């Protein structure tokens, strides 16, 4: 099982991204087109579209057909993805706590983006926690640039940036709600 833990001892990435990669002819890529989706109200599917697009933009890889569940996980656990599984399980208490403290849709969406990006990268084969934190930061910096709030979150430590998350309601993970209409870009042909 791979997970995003929000422990105070979790360290940020050791390396930063290198900026948008160039094409074989040496020209810089155009800007990432989905960056503005995080600026306004967005559901989980919209944020995940940004995650999938950013990973494809930065790394050239993707995986279709993931689902999302919300659970009452302990506050120090942001989310998890079970190896070989198709479901990302996110800590609903953390999301709701962030929703009540976020100063803007961008802040909430960036938080959800970082958690989903981390777990999505696990599903793509990045199983080592330190490596996936580094890759999450690199992907985010490449897609959004160094000054975007999502980049600062991905390169930092969510626990340190948002200490109130320690008091988020938690549980033992026994309750699970599956989010409908998630990853529609790859599942809308066969899952309704």
For each residue, the residues with C-beta under 8 A, 3 or more apart:
1: 80 81 82 83
2: 80 81 82 83 119 122 127 129 132
3: 77 78 79 80 81 119
4: 77 78 79 80 115 118 119
5: 10 76 77 78 129
6: 10 75 76 77 78 94 158 159 165
7: 10 76 159
8: 157 159 160
9:
10: 5 6 7 133 157 159
11: 14 130 133 157
12: 133 137 155 156 157
13: 16 133 134 136 137 138 154 155
14: 11 130 134
15: 134 137 138
16: 13 137 138 141 146 155
17: 58 137 138 139 140 141 142 146
18: 21 138 142
19: 141 142
20: 28 29 31 32 142
21: 18 29 58 142
22: 25 26 27 28 29
23: 26 27 29
24:
25: 22
26: 22 23
27: 22 23
28: 20 22
29: 20 21 22 23 57
30: 33
31: 20 35
32: 20 35 53 54 57 142 143 144
33: 30 53
34: 37 49 50 53 54 143
35: 31 32 38 50 143 144 148
36: 39 40
37: 34 40 42 46 47 49 50 109
38: 35 42 47 50 105 106 109 110 113 150
39: 36 105 106 109
40: 36 37 105
41: 105
42: 37 38 46 47 50 105 109
43: 46 47 181
44: 47 48 68 112 116 179 182
45: 48 49 179 181 182 183 184
46: 37 42 43 49 50
47: 37 38 42 43 44 50 51 109 112 113 116
48: 44 45 51 52 66 68 116 120 182 183
49: 34 37 45 46 52 53 185
50: 34 35 37 38 42 46 47 53 54 113
51: 47 48 54 55 113 116 117 120
52: 48 49 55 56 62 120 183 185 186
53: 32 33 34 49 50 56 57 143
54: 32 34 50 51 57 58 117 139 140 142 143 144
55: 51 52 58 59 61 62 117 120 121 124 139
56: 52 53 59 60 61 62
57: 29 32 53 54 139 142 143
58: 17 21 54 55 138 139 142 143
59: 55 56 135 139
60: 56
61: 55 56 124
62: 52 55 56 124
63: 66 120 123 124
64: 183 186 187
65: 86 183 186 187
66: 48 63 86 87 88 120 123 182 183
67: 86 87 88 178 179 182 183
68: 44 48 87 88 89 90 116 178 179 182 183
69: 87 88 89 90 176 177 178 179
70: 89 90 91 92 95 176 177 179
71: 89 90 91 92 171 173 174 175 176 177
72: 91 92 93 169 170 171 172 173 174 175
73: 77 79 80 89 91 92 93 94 170 171 173
74: 77 91 170 171 172 173
75: 6 91 93 94 165 166 167 168 169 170
76: 5 6 7 159 166
77: 3 4 5 6 73 74 80 91
78: 3 4 5 6 90 91 94 115 118 158
79: 3 4 73 88 89 90 91 115 116 118 119
80: 1 2 3 4 73 77 88 89 119
81: 1 2 3 85 87 88 89 119 120 122 123
82: 1 2 85 87
83: 1 2 122 127
84:
85: 81 82 123
86: 65 66 67
87: 66 67 68 69 81 82 178
88: 66 67 68 69 79 80 81 116 119 120 123
89: 68 69 70 71 73 79 80 81 173 176
90: 68 69 70 71 78 79 94 95 112 115 116 119
91: 70 71 72 73 74 75 77 78 79 94 95 168 170
92: 70 71 72 73 95 96 177
93: 72 73 75 96 97 168 169 170 171
94: 6 73 75 78 90 91 97 98 115 165 168
95: 70 90 91 92 98 99 111 112
96: 92 93 99 100 168 169
97: 93 94 100 101 164 165 167 168 169
98: 94 95 101 102 107 108 111 112 162 165
99: 95 96 102 108
100: 96 97
101: 97 98 162 164
102: 98 99 105 107 108 111
103: 107
104: 107 108
105: 38 39 40 41 42 102 108 109
106: 38 39 109 110 149
107: 98 102 103 104 110 111 149
108: 98 99 102 104 105 111 112
109: 37 38 39 42 47 105 106 112 113 150
110: 38 106 107 113 114 148 149 150 153
111: 95 98 102 107 108 114 115 153 158 162
112: 44 47 90 95 98 108 109 115 116
113: 38 47 50 51 109 110 116 117 140 150
114: 110 111 117 118 136 140 150 153 154 158
115: 4 78 79 90 94 111 112 118 119
116: 44 47 48 51 68 79 88 90 112 113 119 120
117: 51 54 55 113 114 120 121 136 139 140 154
118: 4 78 79 114 115 121 122 132 133 136
119: 2 3 4 79 80 81 88 90 115 116 122 123
120: 48 51 52 55 63 66 81 88 116 117 123 124
121: 55 117 118 124 126 132 135 136 139
122: 2 81 83 118 119 125 126 127 132
123: 63 66 81 85 88 119 120
124: 55 61 62 63 120 121
125: 122
126: 121 122 131 132 135
127: 2 83 122 131 132
128: 131 132
129: 2 5 132 133
130: 11 14 133 134
131: 126 127 128 134 135
132: 2 118 121 122 126 127 128 129 135 136
133: 10 11 12 13 118 129 130 136 137
134: 13 14 15 130 131 137 138
135: 59 121 126 131 132 138 139
136: 13 114 117 118 121 132 133 139 140 154
137: 12 13 15 16 17 133 134 140 141 151 154 155
138: 13 15 16 17 18 58 134 135 141 142
139: 17 54 55 57 58 59 117 121 135 136 142 143 154
140: 17 54 113 114 117 136 137 143 144 148 150 151 153 154 155
141: 16 17 19 137 138 144 145 146 151 154 155
142: 17 18 19 20 21 32 54 57 58 138 139
143: 32 34 35 53 54 57 58 139 140
144: 32 35 54 140 141 148 150 151
145: 141 148 151
146: 16 17 141 151
147: 151 152
148: 35 110 140 144 145 151 152
149: 106 107 110 152 153
150: 38 109 110 113 114 140 144 153 154
151: 137 140 141 144 145 146 147 148 154 155
152: 147 148 149 155 156 161
153: 110 111 114 140 149 150 156 158 161
154: 13 114 117 136 137 139 140 141 150 151
155: 12 13 16 137 140 141 151 152
156: 12 152 153 160 161
157: 8 10 11 12 160 161
158: 6 78 111 114 153 161 162 165
159: 6 7 8 10 76 162 163 165 166
160: 8 156 157 163
161: 152 153 156 157 158
162: 98 101 111 158 159 165
163: 159 160 166
164: 97 101 167 168
165: 6 75 94 97 98 158 159 162 168
166: 75 76 159 163
167: 75 97 164
168: 75 91 93 94 96 97 164 165
169: 72 75 93 96 97
170: 72 73 74 75 91 93
171: 71 72 73 74 93 174 175
172: 72 74
173: 71 72 73 74 89 176
174: 71 72 171
175: 71 72 171
176: 69 70 71 89 173
177: 69 70 71 92
178: 67 68 69 87
179: 44 45 67 68 69 70 182
180:
181: 43 45 184
182: 44 45 48 66 67 68 179 187
183: 45 48 52 64 65 66 67 68 186 187
184: 45 181 187 188
185: 49 52 188
186: 52 64 65 183
187: 64 65 182 183 184 190 191
188: 184 185 191 192
189:
190: 187
191: 187 188
192: 188
